[in-house]
Amino acid sequence: MKKVIFDVDGVLLSEKRYFDVSALTLWEWYNSPLYMGLEQDEIYSDLPEEKIDEVRAYYWKNDEILQWLKSHGINDNWDMVHAHLFVTLWLMLEDYTARTGELLSLSFDTIQDVRLAGKTLKNIALPTAEQVLEILNYYVPVDVGKDAVYEYLEKGANTTEVGRKIAHYATLGSPLWHLHQDCFQAWYFGDDLYQKIYERTPVAAGKSGFLSREEPLGTVEGILHMFQELKKRGYDIAIATGRSYWETRIPFETYGWLDEFDPLYISTSTDVKEAGELLGLSLQKPHPFAYFLGAFGHYPEQYRQYVENPDAFKKGTYYVVGDSLSDVWGAQKMGAIMIGTLTGLDGEAARAMFEREKTEYILDSVEQILDILL
């Protein structure tokens, strides 16, 4: 058996919209009176591309912070937003204490807590992206992976009297994380899909969503032909993505790609989350479970064995197609052949990372896979 497991973002679909929405989430969180309301900037959803680019450049320092996070194996945009938010809140609290001598005990468990924090910190300047990046570089070693990043941020916060008050919020999955994840989903899904999925109205309604503004990395027809040709050549194909179920299904249906895949071998973050809850484990990327699920299928009775003894399920040769260090780690952990694409955030600059990790194949675009898998 030969199976090709595709990541989605940076391989089949551009990551641009996710990074755009991560910036818009920060913009709304810091400025909207429905969140912190610090600067009372007008928040509106019908944004021209120029405004989106401006917001993204401002909060992510022309993508330098995004690239820093990616270099530590952080692929999930919710987790990227979390790093920015946690560091920003920490710095603002430090500034408040330095100015007033008062040690605040603020909570970030509910949206009401967020609004109260905004009123309390109203006269404190929002840290710049440069300051956020300085904190990340200062407290996080260059060679650590995703989970350790947040552990080091928590340790760093615990070194100061102010930081200790919020250090526990550094953890992924904390109440703070869930609050900004909800804000992100409202932007990405738009009102109609958000309400369909979550069965509630978003905190800040009035958004059309970004799923309809996805950008394929190649032609829709060319990618469809690639899937079909691989199958003709005797390859099985699968998906292992950090996207949720709906974020994967909608564009794949729109472009006519979904029918090319057996649903048993489509692994999304929704599936991985459900498996993690079943097993009582954290299985999100860069844990290789997403790749095991794409490779071995949706068989819940076997999930624990996937984690503990994946070699028992391997049959033939596996290929992982991805754009990031997280994908490389997943391929390495399952003993797959890595095919790197230079269509992610780092573009051509990712070549050095792939070469350092001894990636077997490095492609300018995913459709070139037909030139190597004969």
C-alpha positions as CSV (number, residue, x, y, z in Angstrom):
1,M,0.0,0.0,0.0
2,K,1.1,3.6,-0.7
3,K,-0.7,6.5,1.0
4,V,-0.3,10.2,0.6
5,I,-1.4,12.3,3.6
6,F,-2.0,16.0,2.8
7,D,-2.0,18.8,5.2
8,V,-4.3,21.6,4.0
9,D,-3.1,25.1,4.9
10,G,0.0,26.1,3.1
11,V,-0.3,23.1,0.8
12,L,-3.8,23.0,-0.8
13,L,-5.2,26.2,0.5
14,S,-3.5,29.5,1.3
15,E,-2.9,30.3,5.0
16,K,-3.6,33.9,4.3
17,R,-7.2,34.0,5.5
18,Y,-6.3,32.3,8.8
19,F,-3.5,34.8,9.5
20,D,-5.8,37.7,8.4
21,V,-8.5,36.5,10.8
22,S,-5.9,36.0,13.6
23,A,-5.1,39.7,13.3
24,L,-8.7,40.8,13.1
25,T,-9.4,38.8,16.3
26,L,-6.7,40.8,18.1
27,W,-8.0,44.0,16.6
28,E,-11.5,43.4,17.8
29,W,-10.4,42.0,21.2
30,Y,-8.3,45.1,22.1
31,N,-10.6,47.7,20.6
32,S,-14.2,46.7,20.5
33,P,-16.3,47.7,23.6
34,L,-17.8,44.2,23.4
35,Y,-14.3,43.0,24.4
36,M,-11.6,45.2,26.1
37,G,-12.5,48.5,24.3
38,L,-9.1,50.0,24.9
39,E,-8.9,52.5,22.0
40,Q,-12.6,52.4,20.8
41,D,-11.4,51.9,17.2
42,E,-14.4,51.3,15.0
43,I,-14.8,47.6,14.4
44,Y,-16.5,46.7,11.1
45,S,-16.6,43.5,9.2
46,D,-16.9,44.5,5.6
47,L,-13.2,45.2,5.3
48,P,-11.3,46.1,2.2
49,E,-8.1,44.1,1.6
50,E,-6.0,47.2,2.4
51,K,-7.4,47.5,5.9
52,I,-6.9,43.7,6.5
53,D,-3.3,44.0,5.4
54,E,-2.8,47.1,7.7
55,V,-4.2,45.3,10.7
56,R,-2.2,42.2,10.1
57,A,1.1,44.1,9.6
58,Y,0.4,46.1,12.8
59,Y,-0.3,43.2,15.2
60,W,2.0,40.6,13.8
61,K,4.9,42.9,13.0
62,N,4.8,42.3,9.3
63,D,4.4,38.5,10.0
64,E,7.6,38.3,12.1
65,I,5.7,37.1,15.2
66,L,3.9,34.5,13.0
67,Q,7.2,33.2,11.6
68,W,8.6,33.0,15.1
69,L,5.7,31.0,16.3
70,K,5.8,28.7,13.2
71,S,9.5,28.1,13.9
72,H,8.5,26.6,17.3
73,G,6.1,24.2,15.7
74,I,3.0,26.3,16.5
75,N,0.6,25.9,13.5
76,D,-2.8,26.6,15.1
77,N,-3.9,30.2,14.7
78,W,-5.9,30.0,17.9
79,D,-2.6,29.2,19.7
80,M,-0.8,32.1,17.8
81,V,-3.5,34.5,19.0
82,H,-3.1,33.2,22.5
83,A,0.6,33.9,22.7
84,H,0.1,37.5,21.6
85,L,-2.8,38.1,23.9
86,F,-1.2,36.6,27.0
87,V,2.0,38.6,26.6
88,T,0.1,41.8,25.9
89,L,-2.0,41.4,29.0
90,W,1.0,40.6,31.1
91,L,2.9,43.7,29.9
92,M,-0.2,45.9,30.4
93,L,-0.5,44.7,34.0
94,E,3.2,45.3,34.6
95,D,2.8,48.9,33.2
96,Y,-0.3,49.5,35.4
97,T,1.5,48.5,38.6
98,A,4.6,50.5,37.6
99,R,2.5,53.6,37.2
100,T,0.1,53.3,40.1
101,G,1.8,51.0,42.6
102,E,-1.4,48.9,42.7
103,L,-1.2,45.2,42.1
104,L,-4.3,44.1,40.2
105,S,-6.0,40.7,40.4
106,L,-7.9,40.5,37.1
107,S,-9.7,37.5,35.8
108,F,-10.2,36.4,32.2
109,D,-12.8,33.6,32.7
110,T,-15.8,35.3,31.1
111,I,-16.5,38.0,28.6
112,Q,-17.6,40.2,31.5
113,D,-14.1,39.8,33.0
114,V,-12.6,40.9,29.7
115,R,-14.7,44.1,29.6
116,L,-13.8,44.9,33.2
117,A,-10.1,44.4,32.4
118,G,-10.5,46.8,29.5
119,K,-12.1,49.5,31.7
120,T,-9.4,49.0,34.3
121,L,-6.5,49.2,31.9
122,K,-8.1,51.9,29.7
123,N,-5.3,54.4,30.2
124,I,-2.4,51.9,29.7
125,A,-0.9,52.0,26.2
126,L,-1.2,48.8,24.2
127,P,2.3,47.2,23.9
128,T,3.7,47.2,20.4
129,A,4.3,44.1,18.3
130,E,8.0,44.7,18.8
131,Q,7.5,44.5,22.6
132,V,5.5,41.3,22.3
133,L,8.3,39.7,20.2
134,E,11.0,40.8,22.7
135,I,9.2,39.0,25.5
136,L,8.8,35.8,23.4
137,N,12.5,35.9,22.5
138,Y,13.6,36.6,26.1
139,Y,11.6,33.9,27.9
140,V,11.4,31.1,25.3
141,P,14.5,29.2,24.2
142,V,15.1,29.0,20.5
143,D,15.0,25.2,20.3
144,V,11.7,24.3,22.1
145,G,8.5,23.1,20.6
146,K,4.9,24.2,20.8
147,D,3.8,23.0,24.3
148,A,7.1,24.2,25.8
149,V,6.5,27.7,24.5
150,Y,3.5,28.2,26.8
151,E,5.2,26.5,29.7
152,Y,8.1,29.0,29.4
153,L,5.7,31.9,29.2
154,E,4.0,30.7,32.3
155,K,7.3,30.3,34.1
156,G,8.4,33.8,32.9
157,A,5.2,35.4,34.2
158,N,5.7,33.6,37.5
159,T,9.1,35.4,38.0
160,T,7.3,38.7,38.7
161,E,4.7,39.6,41.3
162,V,2.4,41.0,38.7
163,G,2.8,38.1,36.3
164,R,2.0,35.5,38.9
165,K,-1.5,36.9,39.0
166,I,-2.3,35.7,35.5
167,A,0.4,33.1,34.8
168,H,-2.1,30.2,34.8
169,Y,-3.8,31.8,31.8
170,A,-0.8,31.0,29.6
171,T,-2.0,27.4,29.3
172,L,-3.5,26.4,26.0
173,G,-7.2,25.6,26.7
174,S,-7.4,28.0,29.6
175,P,-10.6,30.1,29.9
176,L,-8.8,33.0,28.2
177,W,-7.9,30.7,25.2
178,H,-11.6,29.7,24.8
179,L,-12.8,33.3,24.8
180,H,-10.5,34.5,22.0
181,Q,-11.0,31.2,20.1
182,D,-14.7,32.1,20.1
183,C,-14.0,35.5,18.7
184,F,-11.8,34.0,16.0
185,Q,-14.5,31.5,15.0
186,A,-17.1,34.3,14.6
187,W,-14.8,36.1,12.2
188,Y,-13.9,33.0,10.2
189,F,-17.3,31.4,10.0
190,G,-19.6,34.4,9.8
191,D,-22.9,34.7,11.6
192,D,-24.9,32.1,9.8
193,L,-22.4,29.2,10.0
194,Y,-21.4,30.2,13.6
195,Q,-25.0,30.0,14.8
196,K,-25.5,26.7,12.9
197,I,-22.4,25.1,14.6
198,Y,-22.6,26.6,18.1
199,E,-26.4,27.2,18.3
200,R,-25.9,30.7,19.8
201,T,-25.4,34.2,18.6
202,P,-21.8,35.4,18.6
203,V,-20.6,38.0,21.0
204,A,-20.1,40.5,18.2
205,A,-22.5,39.7,15.3
206,G,-22.6,41.2,11.8
207,K,-19.8,39.2,10.1
208,S,-20.1,37.4,6.7
209,G,-17.1,35.1,7.3
210,F,-14.0,34.2,5.4
211,L,-14.7,30.7,4.3
212,S,-16.0,32.0,1.1
213,R,-12.8,34.0,0.5
214,E,-10.4,31.0,0.6
215,E,-7.5,30.9,-2.0
216,P,-6.4,27.6,-3.4
217,L,-2.6,27.1,-3.9
218,G,-2.8,26.3,-7.5
219,T,-5.8,25.9,-9.8
220,V,-8.9,24.1,-8.5
221,E,-8.9,21.9,-11.6
222,G,-5.2,21.1,-11.3
223,I,-5.4,20.0,-7.7
224,L,-8.5,17.9,-8.5
225,H,-6.5,16.3,-11.4
226,M,-3.6,15.6,-9.0
227,F,-5.9,13.7,-6.6
228,Q,-7.4,11.7,-9.4
229,E,-4.1,10.9,-11.0
230,L,-2.5,9.8,-7.8
231,K,-5.3,7.3,-7.3
232,K,-4.9,6.1,-10.9
233,R,-1.2,5.5,-10.1
234,G,-2.2,3.2,-7.2
235,Y,-1.9,5.7,-4.3
236,D,-4.5,6.1,-1.6
237,I,-5.0,9.7,-0.4
238,A,-5.8,11.1,3.0
239,I,-6.1,14.4,4.9
240,A,-4.5,15.4,8.2
241,T,-5.3,19.1,8.9
242,G,-5.4,21.4,11.9
243,R,-8.6,22.8,10.4
244,S,-12.0,21.9,12.0
245,Y,-14.5,19.7,10.3
246,W,-16.5,22.6,8.8
247,E,-13.4,24.6,7.8
248,T,-12.3,21.6,5.8
249,R,-15.6,20.4,4.4
250,I,-16.9,23.7,3.0
251,P,-14.0,24.7,0.7
252,F,-13.5,21.0,-0.3
253,E,-17.1,20.7,-1.3
254,T,-17.0,24.1,-3.0
255,Y,-14.0,23.0,-5.2
256,G,-15.3,19.5,-5.8
257,W,-12.4,17.9,-4.0
258,L,-14.3,16.2,-1.1
259,D,-15.6,13.3,-3.1
260,E,-12.0,12.2,-3.9
261,F,-11.4,11.2,-0.3
262,D,-12.8,8.4,1.8
263,P,-14.3,10.0,5.0
264,L,-12.6,7.4,7.1
265,Y,-9.2,8.9,6.2
266,I,-10.0,12.6,6.7
267,S,-8.5,13.8,9.9
268,T,-9.5,17.3,11.2
269,S,-8.9,19.1,14.5
270,T,-12.5,18.2,15.4
271,D,-11.7,14.5,15.0
272,V,-8.5,14.8,17.0
273,K,-10.2,16.8,19.8
274,E,-12.9,14.1,20.1
275,A,-10.2,11.4,20.2
276,G,-8.3,13.3,22.8
277,E,-11.4,13.6,25.0
278,L,-12.1,9.9,24.6
279,L,-8.5,9.0,25.7
280,G,-8.0,11.8,28.1
281,L,-4.9,13.0,26.2
282,S,-3.8,16.1,24.3
283,L,-3.4,15.0,20.7
284,Q,-3.4,18.2,18.7
285,K,-0.5,18.9,16.3
286,P,2.5,18.6,16.6
287,H,1.4,15.4,18.2
288,P,1.4,12.9,15.3
289,F,-2.1,11.5,16.1
290,A,-3.6,13.5,13.2
291,Y,-1.3,11.7,10.8
292,F,-2.1,8.3,12.4
293,L,-5.8,9.0,12.0
294,G,-5.4,10.0,8.4
295,A,-3.2,6.9,7.8
296,F,-5.1,4.3,9.8
297,G,-8.7,5.5,9.8
298,H,-11.5,6.4,12.1
299,Y,-11.7,3.4,14.4
300,P,-12.2,4.7,18.0
301,E,-11.7,1.3,19.5
302,Q,-8.1,1.4,18.2
303,Y,-7.2,5.0,19.0
304,R,-5.2,4.2,22.1
305,Q,-3.2,1.7,20.2
306,Y,-2.5,4.3,17.5
307,V,-0.9,6.4,20.3
308,E,0.9,3.6,22.1
309,N,2.0,1.4,19.2
310,P,1.4,2.9,15.8
311,D,3.9,0.6,14.1
312,A,1.4,-2.2,14.5
313,F,-0.9,-0.5,12.0
314,K,1.6,0.5,9.3
315,K,1.1,-1.1,5.9
316,G,3.4,-0.1,3.1
317,T,4.7,3.4,2.5
318,Y,3.4,6.7,3.8
319,Y,4.0,10.2,2.5
320,V,3.2,13.4,4.4
321,V,2.8,16.6,2.3
322,G,3.1,19.7,4.4
323,D,4.7,23.2,4.6
324,S,5.8,23.5,8.2
325,L,8.1,22.2,10.9
326,S,5.0,20.7,12.6
327,D,4.4,18.6,9.5
328,V,8.0,17.4,9.4
329,W,7.8,16.3,13.1
330,G,4.6,14.4,12.3
331,A,6.2,12.6,9.4
332,Q,9.3,11.7,11.4
333,K,7.2,10.3,14.3
334,M,5.3,8.0,12.0
335,G,8.2,7.0,9.8
336,A,6.7,8.6,6.7
337,I,8.5,10.2,3.8
338,M,8.2,14.0,4.0
339,I,7.3,16.1,1.0
340,G,7.7,19.8,1.8
341,T,6.0,22.6,-0.1
342,L,7.3,26.1,-0.3
343,T,3.8,27.6,-0.4
344,G,3.3,28.3,3.3
345,L,4.0,31.5,5.3
346,D,7.8,31.3,4.9
347,G,7.7,30.6,1.2
348,E,11.2,30.0,-0.3
349,A,12.7,30.7,3.1
350,A,11.2,27.3,4.4
351,R,13.7,25.5,2.2
352,A,16.5,25.9,4.8
353,M,14.3,24.3,7.5
354,F,13.4,21.4,5.2
355,E,17.0,20.8,4.3
356,R,18.0,21.0,7.9
357,E,15.4,18.4,8.7
358,K,16.6,16.2,5.8
359,T,13.3,16.4,4.0
360,E,13.3,13.9,1.1
361,Y,11.4,16.1,-1.4
362,I,11.0,19.9,-1.6
363,L,8.4,21.3,-4.1
364,D,7.5,24.7,-5.3
365,S,3.8,23.7,-5.4
366,V,1.8,20.7,-4.4
367,E,0.9,19.8,-8.0
368,Q,4.5,19.0,-8.6
369,I,3.9,15.9,-6.6
370,L,3.0,14.1,-9.9
371,D,6.6,14.6,-11.0
372,I,8.0,12.5,-8.1
373,L,5.3,10.0,-7.2
374,L,5.2,8.0,-10.5
